[in-house]
Amino acid sequence: MIEKHLNRREVEEIVGLSRASIYRLMERGEFPRPVRVTSKAVRWPESSIAQWIVERAQVAS
């Protein structure tokens, strides 16, 4: 099965964070790193974003 990959705008919508917040969290090692698909484009595996959401919910509770 081929996994879906999300672009930055899709990730922003799903997690409810701005581009700046996402990249700030990535710098601190607190957000999944994207996969480079071309010299100008990156994508996040949908499963890594889903896992991050679950982990964040567990920390909050």
C-alpha positions as YAML, in Angstrom:
chain: A
units: angstrom
residues:
- id: 1
  name: MET
  ca: [0.00, 0.00, 0.00]
- id: 2
  name: ILE
  ca: [1.35, 3.41, -0.95]
- id: 3
  name: GLU
  ca: [1.31, 5.97, 1.83]
- id: 4
  name: LYS
  ca: [-0.14, 9.40, 1.23]
- id: 5
  name: HIS
  ca: [2.22, 12.34, 1.62]
- id: 6
  name: LEU
  ca: [0.98, 15.78, 2.66]
- id: 7
  name: ASN
  ca: [2.18, 19.16, 1.49]
- id: 8
  name: ARG
  ca: [2.87, 21.98, 3.95]
- id: 9
  name: ARG
  ca: [-0.55, 23.61, 3.61]
- id: 10
  name: GLU
  ca: [-2.30, 20.30, 4.27]
- id: 11
  name: VAL
  ca: [-0.11, 19.76, 7.34]
- id: 12
  name: GLU
  ca: [-0.90, 23.29, 8.58]
- id: 13
  name: GLU
  ca: [-4.63, 22.63, 8.23]
- id: 14
  name: ILE
  ca: [-4.49, 19.24, 9.95]
- id: 15
  name: VAL
  ca: [-2.35, 20.26, 12.93]
- id: 16
  name: GLY
  ca: [-3.64, 23.83, 13.24]
- id: 17
  name: LEU
  ca: [-0.19, 25.42, 13.28]
- id: 18
  name: SER
  ca: [1.42, 28.05, 11.10]
- id: 19
  name: ARG
  ca: [4.40, 27.43, 8.86]
- id: 20
  name: ALA
  ca: [6.66, 29.27, 11.29]
- id: 21
  name: SER
  ca: [5.44, 27.18, 14.23]
- id: 22
  name: ILE
  ca: [5.95, 23.92, 12.34]
- id: 23
  name: TYR
  ca: [9.51, 24.82, 11.36]
- id: 24
  name: ARG
  ca: [10.28, 26.06, 14.89]
- id: 25
  name: LEU
  ca: [9.13, 22.72, 16.32]
- id: 26
  name: MET
  ca: [11.18, 20.86, 13.70]
- id: 27
  name: GLU
  ca: [14.30, 22.80, 14.74]
- id: 28
  name: ARG
  ca: [13.72, 21.67, 18.34]
- id: 29
  name: GLY
  ca: [13.15, 18.07, 17.24]
- id: 30
  name: GLU
  ca: [9.50, 18.20, 18.30]
- id: 31
  name: PHE
  ca: [7.84, 17.78, 14.89]
- id: 32
  name: PRO
  ca: [8.37, 15.20, 12.13]
- id: 33
  name: ARG
  ca: [10.82, 16.13, 9.40]
- id: 34
  name: PRO
  ca: [9.51, 16.15, 5.84]
- id: 35
  name: VAL
  ca: [10.80, 14.09, 2.93]
- id: 36
  name: ARG
  ca: [12.26, 16.03, 0.01]
- id: 37
  name: VAL
  ca: [10.47, 14.96, -3.18]
- id: 38
  name: THR
  ca: [12.04, 17.47, -5.58]
- id: 39
  name: SER
  ca: [14.65, 20.19, -5.24]
- id: 40
  name: LYS
  ca: [11.90, 22.64, -4.22]
- id: 41
  name: ALA
  ca: [9.20, 20.46, -2.65]
- id: 42
  name: VAL
  ca: [8.88, 18.56, 0.60]
- id: 43
  name: ARG
  ca: [6.10, 16.28, 1.84]
- id: 44
  name: TRP
  ca: [5.26, 14.71, 5.18]
- id: 45
  name: PRO
  ca: [4.16, 11.07, 5.38]
- id: 46
  name: GLU
  ca: [0.57, 11.12, 6.63]
- id: 47
  name: SER
  ca: [1.40, 8.45, 9.21]
- id: 48
  name: SER
  ca: [4.12, 10.60, 10.81]
- id: 49
  name: ILE
  ca: [1.69, 13.50, 11.23]
- id: 50
  name: ALA
  ca: [-0.99, 11.19, 12.65]
- id: 51
  name: GLN
  ca: [1.52, 9.74, 15.11]
- id: 52
  name: TRP
  ca: [2.64, 13.24, 16.16]
- id: 53
  name: ILE
  ca: [-1.00, 14.20, 16.85]
- id: 54
  name: VAL
  ca: [-1.51, 11.09, 19.01]
- id: 55
  name: GLU
  ca: [1.73, 11.70, 20.94]
- id: 56
  name: ARG
  ca: [0.86, 15.36, 21.49]
- id: 57
  name: ALA
  ca: [-2.58, 14.39, 22.82]
- id: 58
  name: GLN
  ca: [-0.99, 11.91, 25.24]
- id: 59
  name: VAL
  ca: [1.40, 14.56, 26.56]
- id: 60
  name: ALA
  ca: [-1.46, 17.02, 27.04]
- id: 61
  name: SER
  ca: [-3.55, 14.58, 29.08]
...
